[in-house]
Amino acid sequence: MNFSQKIIDLTFEAEQKLVDTFARIDEISFKNTQKIMNSFKEHRVSEAMFNPTSGYGYDDRGRDVLDRIWADVMGAEAAFVRHSIVNGTQALTIGLFGLLRPGDIIFSIAGKPYDTLDEVIGNTGSRGDGSLKDFGVDYMQSDLNADGSFDFEHIRSVLTEHGSRVKVVFIQRSKGYLNRKTLSVAQIAKATEFVKSISPASYVVVDNCYGEFTEENEPTAFGADMIIGSLIKNPGGGMAESGGYIAGTPRAVELASYRLTSVGVGCEVGATLGQNKNMFKGLFYAPHTTAQALKTAHLAAYIFDALGYEVEPAWNEPRYDIIQTVITRAPEKLCAFCRGIQAGSPIDSFVVPEPWAMPGYSDNVIMAAGAFTQGSSIELSADGPLRPPYTAFFQGGLTYESGRIGIMSAAQAMIDIEK
C-alpha cells in the first residue's frame, strides 16, 4: 500500500496526541478482562464444556455455564447466548416479541431506532408481514434534545398519559444511522431510574450493540431489564462466527427465551454443534478486541478532523461505542471512504464496493467489509446510506495495527478523489 507522506506524518502526529487516551482504553480493557476471568474461574470452565451437542441439546453444560457467565459479566441476573441468532436485529426481535402483547406500547426514548427495526416494529413494510404493529402493538417516540440528553418532560408526559400500556421503554445506546451522540451507561442509568420512578412495571430494554466493553459496566448493572446484542460485534471478540445474546432480569429473559424456542421450553434446549469454544474464546478476547477498535476509532477521528471533515465523536472525547462517523457531504466521497476501507482490509481487498438496495434499509447503502466473518462489525468495516449529509459510519479493527492501515487507506482515497 502506498501512502503519501502527508498521511504518514498525520498518523504519527495523531498517535503522539493519543498516548494518554490509549492508556485509558487499556485500563478499561484490563478491568473487563479481569471480570471475565473471575467468572470463568468461579464457574470452573473446562475443556469439556467445548464438546458439541446435537438434536435437542439437553444437558449441554457448556451452553448453560456460558449463559451464567454472560449474566455475571453483564451485571445481570440471567442471560442466554446462542450461535443460532443470526444478527442483532433478530436478537432484538426475540426480545421485543417476548415482552410485548396486543394493546401494549413500545416507547423509544432515544429517537428513531436503527433502520432494520422499522419493519419489525411496523413503521414501514406491508401489513400482514408479522410486525409488532400487526399484532396490535403501538409505537411511540421521544427524540433526544439537541445536546444529546433525554427529553425527560416528554417522557414523563407519555408515561403518565398511557400508564400500564407502555410495556417497553426502548433505548438504543449507539447512534445507528443517526447523526447523534452515543449514550453513555451513566445516561442510560439516569433514564432507567427516571422511567422506573413513574412506571415501575415497564421493561427498560437497551439495544446494546456496539457498546459492550467500551466502559467498565453495562446498562443491566444499573437497572435495565434487558440488554441485547450481537456476537459479531464487540462481545464475540472476533472469534464467534455468528450469534447474539440477551441479558437482564430473570422474568424478562425467560419471556424472551420463549420466543427463542417455544413457550415452556425456553433455554433448556438448543444444540451448540461445536460452537461453544468460539463463544467462550470470543468473550475472553472481547475486551481487548474492543480496545483495538476504540483506538482505531480515535485515530480515524484525529486524521479526518485534520483533513477538514466533521467527525463524531471528536478525537479527544470519551467513547461509549466503537462507531466513528465522518460526514463527507457528497456521495462520491462516501463511496471513496468505503472503498479505501475495503482496499485496506485483509479479506477481499481487491473488491470495489458499490451502493445497493440492501434488505431492511430504506436507502441504498454502500458497505465495506473485508472481514473473516461475513458482516462482522468488530472487524474493519464501514458503511453508510446514500442520503445527505452522506455520513460514513466506521467501526472495528481486530488489531490496532490492521485498523491503522485501514484508516490510512481510507484517508488516502479521500485525498486522491479531490485531486
C-alpha positions in Angstrom: 0.0 0.0 0.0 1.4 3.4 -1.0 0.6 6.2 1.4 1.5 9.8 0.8 4.0 11.5 3.2 1.1 13.7 4.4 -0.9 10.6 5.6 2.2 9.1 7.2 3.1 12.3 9.1 -0.5 12.9 10.1 -0.8 9.3 11.5 2.4 9.8 13.6 1.1 13.1 14.9 -2.2 11.5 15.9 -0.5 8.7 17.8 1.6 11.2 19.8 -1.5 13.1 20.8 -3.4 9.9 21.7 -0.9 8.3 24.1 -3.0 9.1 27.3 -6.3 8.2 25.6 -4.9 4.8 24.6 -3.7 4.2 28.1 -7.2 4.8 29.5 -8.7 2.4 26.9 -6.2 -0.3 28.0 -7.2 0.2 31.7 -10.9 -0.4 30.8 -9.9 -3.5 28.8 -7.9 -4.8 31.8 -10.8 -4.4 34.2 -13.3 -6.1 31.9 -10.9 -8.9 31.2 -10.4 -9.4 35.0 -14.2 -9.6 35.4 -14.4 -12.2 32.7 -11.6 -14.3 34.0 -13.0 -14.2 37.6 -16.3 -15.5 36.2 -14.5 -18.3 34.2 -12.8 -19.3 37.4 -15.9 -19.2 39.5 -17.8 -21.4 37.1 -14.9 -23.8 36.6 -14.7 -23.5 32.9 -13.0 -26.6 31.4 -12.3 -28.1 28.0 -15.2 -30.5 28.4 -17.5 -27.5 28.0 -16.4 -27.1 24.4 -17.8 -30.5 23.5 -20.6 -30.3 20.8 -24.2 -31.4 21.3 -26.8 -32.3 18.7 -30.5 -32.7 18.4 -32.4 -31.2 21.3 -29.1 -30.3 23.1 -30.3 -31.4 26.5 -27.7 -31.2 29.3 -25.3 -29.1 27.3 -23.1 -28.0 30.2 -21.0 -25.6 28.2 -24.1 -23.8 26.9 -25.6 -23.5 30.4 -22.4 -22.3 32.0 -21.8 -19.7 29.3 -25.3 -18.3 29.9 -24.4 -17.9 33.6 -21.0 -16.3 32.8 -22.7 -13.9 30.4 -25.1 -12.8 33.2 -22.2 -12.2 35.5 -20.2 -10.2 33.1 -23.1 -8.1 32.0 -24.1 -7.4 35.6 -27.5 -9.1 35.1 -29.4 -11.9 36.9 -30.0 -14.0 33.8 -28.9 -14.3 30.2 -28.7 -16.6 27.2 -26.3 -16.5 24.3 -26.8 -18.6 21.2 -24.9 -19.1 18.0 -28.2 -19.6 16.1 -29.2 -16.0 16.4 -28.4 -14.6 13.0 -27.8 -10.9 13.8 -28.5 -8.1 16.2 -31.9 -7.4 14.6 -33.1 -10.9 15.2 -31.9 -10.8 18.8 -33.9 -7.5 19.3 -36.9 -9.1 17.6 -36.7 -12.1 20.0 -36.6 -9.7 23.0 -39.4 -7.4 21.8 -41.8 -10.1 20.8 -41.1 -11.9 24.1 -42.2 -8.9 26.2 -44.9 -7.2 24.1 -48.6 -8.2 23.8 -51.6 -6.8 21.9 -52.6 -3.4 23.1 -49.1 -2.6 24.5 -46.9 0.3 23.5 -43.2 0.3 22.7 -41.9 3.7 23.6 -38.5 4.6 22.1 -37.0 7.4 24.1 -33.7 7.9 22.2 -35.2 8.8 18.9 -35.8 6.5 15.9 -34.3 3.0 16.3 -31.9 1.5 13.8 -33.3 1.2 10.2 -33.6 -2.6 10.3 -36.1 -2.4 13.2 -38.6 -0.3 11.1 -40.3 -3.3 9.6 -40.1 -5.3 12.9 -42.0 -2.5 14.6 -44.3 -1.9 11.6 -43.3 1.7 10.9 -42.5 0.6 7.3 -43.3 -2.5 5.3 -46.6 -4.2 4.4 -49.5 -5.0 6.7 -49.7 -8.7 7.4 -45.9 -9.3 7.4 -46.0 -10.1 11.1 -44.6 -6.9 12.6 -45.4 -5.8 16.1 -48.0 -3.4 14.6 -49.8 -6.4 13.0 -50.1 -7.9 16.5 -51.7 -4.8 17.9 -48.6 -3.2 19.5 -48.4 0.6 19.1 -45.2 2.7 18.7 -44.4 6.0 20.3 -41.2 8.0 20.2 -39.4 10.7 22.1 -36.4 12.4 20.4 -33.3 13.4 22.2 -32.7 17.0 23.0 -30.3 19.0 20.8 -27.5 18.4 23.3 -28.0 14.6 23.2 -29.8 14.4 26.5 -33.1 12.7 27.2 -36.3 14.8 27.0 -37.5 13.9 30.4 -40.5 16.1 30.4 -41.9 14.5 27.2 -41.0 11.0 28.6 -42.9 11.8 31.8 -46.0 13.0 29.9 -46.2 9.9 27.7 -45.7 7.5 30.7 -48.3 9.4 32.7 -50.8 9.6 30.0 -50.6 6.0 28.8 -49.8 4.3 32.1 -49.5 0.5 32.0 -49.9 0.3 28.2 -46.2 1.3 27.9 -44.8 -2.1 28.3 -41.4 -1.5 26.8 -39.3 1.7 27.1 -36.7 1.2 24.4 -33.2 2.8 24.4 -30.8 2.5 21.6 -27.3 3.0 23.1 -25.5 3.6 19.8 -26.3 6.2 17.2 -27.2 3.7 14.5 -27.7 5.7 11.3 -28.5 8.9 13.1 -26.1 11.9 13.4 -26.3 12.0 17.2 -24.0 11.2 20.1 -23.9 7.7 21.6 -25.4 7.3 25.0 -23.2 6.5 28.0 -24.1 3.9 30.6 -24.5 6.8 33.1 -27.1 8.5 30.9 -28.9 5.2 30.4 -28.8 4.6 34.1 -30.4 8.0 34.8 -33.1 7.4 32.3 -33.8 3.9 33.7 -34.2 5.3 37.2 -36.5 8.1 35.9 -38.7 5.6 34.0 -39.0 3.3 36.9 -40.0 6.1 39.3 -43.0 6.8 37.1 -43.8 3.4 35.5 -42.1 0.6 37.6 -43.9 -2.1 35.6 -42.4 -1.0 32.3 -39.5 -3.0 30.9 -36.5 -0.9 30.1 -34.9 -2.5 27.1 -31.5 -1.4 25.7 -30.1 -2.1 22.2 -26.6 -2.6 23.5 -25.0 -3.2 20.0 -21.5 -1.7 19.5 -21.3 -0.6 23.2 -20.2 -3.7 25.1 -16.9 -3.3 27.0 -16.3 0.3 26.0 -17.0 1.1 29.7 -16.5 -0.8 32.9 -20.2 -1.8 33.3 -23.2 -2.4 31.1 -26.7 -0.9 31.5 -28.1 -4.0 33.3 -25.8 -3.2 36.2 -27.9 -0.1 36.8 -31.4 -1.4 36.5 -32.1 -2.0 32.8 -34.5 -5.0 32.5 -32.9 -6.3 29.3 -29.9 -5.6 27.1 -29.5 -7.2 23.6 -26.6 -7.5 21.3 -24.8 -9.4 18.5 -21.8 -11.7 18.8 -20.2 -10.5 15.6 -19.8 -7.1 17.2 -17.9 -6.4 20.4 -18.8 -9.3 22.7 -17.8 -12.0 20.2 -14.2 -10.7 20.2 -13.8 -11.5 16.5 -13.9 -15.3 17.3 -17.6 -16.0 17.4 -18.8 -16.6 13.8 -22.4 -15.9 14.5 -24.8 -15.4 17.3 -26.5 -13.0 19.7 -27.3 -12.6 23.4 -30.0 -11.3 25.7 -29.3 -10.5 29.4 -31.4 -9.0 32.1 -33.9 -9.8 34.8 -35.0 -13.4 35.2 -38.6 -12.8 34.0 -37.6 -10.7 31.1 -35.0 -13.2 29.9 -37.4 -16.1 30.4 -40.1 -14.4 28.3 -37.5 -13.8 25.6 -36.4 -17.4 25.7 -39.9 -18.5 24.9 -39.6 -16.7 21.6 -36.1 -18.1 21.0 -37.6 -21.6 21.2 -41.1 -22.1 22.4 -43.3 -21.4 25.5 -42.4 -23.8 28.3 -39.2 -24.8 26.7 -37.1 -21.7 26.7 -33.3 -22.1 27.3 -33.4 -25.8 28.2 -32.7 -26.9 24.7 -30.6 -25.9 21.8 -27.7 -27.9 20.3 -24.4 -26.0 20.2 -23.0 -28.0 17.3 -19.4 -27.3 18.3 -19.7 -23.5 18.6 -19.2 -23.3 22.4 -15.5 -22.9 22.1 -15.7 -20.0 19.7 -18.2 -18.2 22.0 -16.1 -18.8 25.2 -13.0 -17.7 23.4 -14.7 -14.7 21.8 -15.9 -13.5 25.2 -12.4 -13.9 26.6 -10.9 -11.8 23.8 -13.8 -9.3 23.7 -12.4 -6.5 26.0 -9.0 -6.5 24.3 -10.5 -6.6 20.8 -12.9 -3.8 21.6 -10.0 -1.8 22.9 -8.3 -2.2 19.5 -11.4 -1.0 17.8 -11.6 2.0 20.1 -8.0 3.0 19.4 -8.7 2.7 15.7 -11.7 5.0 16.0 -9.8 7.6 17.9 -7.1 7.6 15.2 -9.7 8.0 12.5 -11.3 10.9 14.3 -8.0 12.7 14.5 -6.9 12.1 10.9 -10.3 13.1 9.3 -10.7 16.1 11.5 -7.3 17.3 10.4 -8.3 16.7 6.8 -11.3 19.1 7.3 -14.2 16.7 7.8 -16.8 16.8 10.6 -16.3 13.8 12.9 -18.2 12.4 15.9 -17.0 11.8 18.5 -14.0 14.1 18.4 -10.6 12.5 18.8 -10.3 13.8 22.3 -13.8 12.9 23.6 -14.7 9.8 25.6 -16.3 6.9 23.6 -19.3 4.8 24.5 -19.4 2.6 21.4 -16.9 1.6 18.6 -18.6 3.7 15.9 -16.9 6.7 14.4 -18.8 9.0 12.0 -17.2 11.1 9.2 -19.6 13.5 7.4 -18.4 13.5 3.8 -21.1 15.9 2.3 -21.0 14.1 -1.1 -22.0 10.7 -2.3 -18.7 10.2 -4.2 -16.7 11.0 -1.1 -18.8 8.5 1.0 -18.1 5.9 -1.7 -14.4 6.8 -1.7 -14.2 6.4 2.0 -15.7 2.9 2.0 -13.6 1.8 -1.0 -10.5 2.9 0.9 -11.5 0.8 3.9 -12.1 -2.2 1.6 -8.7 -1.7 0.0 -7.1 -1.7 3.4 -8.9 -4.9 4.6 -7.3 -8.3 5.0 -10.0 -10.1 3.0 -11.4 -9.1 -0.4 -9.1 -6.1 -0.6 -9.4 -6.2 -4.4 -13.2 -5.8 -4.3 -14.7 -2.4 -5.2 -17.9 -1.7 -3.1 -20.9 -0.3 -4.8 -24.2 1.1 -3.3 -27.1 -1.3 -3.4 -30.7 -1.8 -2.1 -29.8 -3.8 1.0 -32.7 -5.6 2.6 -34.1 -3.8 5.7 -32.8 -0.4 4.7 -34.9 2.5 3.1 -32.0 4.0 1.1 -29.2 2.4 -1.0 -26.3 1.5 1.3 -22.6 1.2 0.5 -20.7 -1.2 2.7 -17.0 -2.1 3.0 -16.4 -5.3 4.9 -13.2 -7.1 4.2 -13.8 -9.5 7.1 -13.0 -13.1 8.1 -16.7 -13.4 9.2 -19.3 -12.0 6.9 -21.0 -8.9 8.4 -18.7 -8.8 11.4 -18.8 -5.2 12.7 -16.0 -5.7 15.2 -13.7 -6.3 12.2 -12.6 -3.4 10.0 -15.8 -2.2 8.2 -17.6 1.0 7.1 -21.0 1.7 5.7 -23.5 4.4 5.1 -26.8 5.2 3.5 -26.7 7.3 0.3 -28.6 10.2 1.8 -27.5 13.7 2.9 -25.2 14.5 4.7 -23.6 11.3 3.3 -22.2 10.1 6.6 -19.7 7.3 6.7 -20.1 5.0 9.8 -16.8 3.4 10.6 -16.2 0.7 13.2 -14.0 -2.2 14.2 -10.4 -3.3 13.8 -9.4 -6.7 15.2 -6.0 -5.3 15.8 -4.9 -1.7 16.1 -2.2 -2.3 13.5 -4.7 -3.5 10.8 -7.1 -0.8 11.8 -4.4 1.8 11.4 -3.7 0.6 7.9 -7.4 0.7 7.0 -7.8 4.3 8.2 -4.7 5.4 6.3 -6.1 3.7 3.2 -9.4 5.5 3.6 -7.7 8.8 4.2 -5.6 8.3 1.1 -8.7 7.5 -1.0 -10.3 10.7 0.2 -7.3 12.8 -0.7 -6.9 11.1 -4.1 -10.6 11.8 -5.1 -10.1 15.5 -4.5 -7.2 15.7 -7.0 
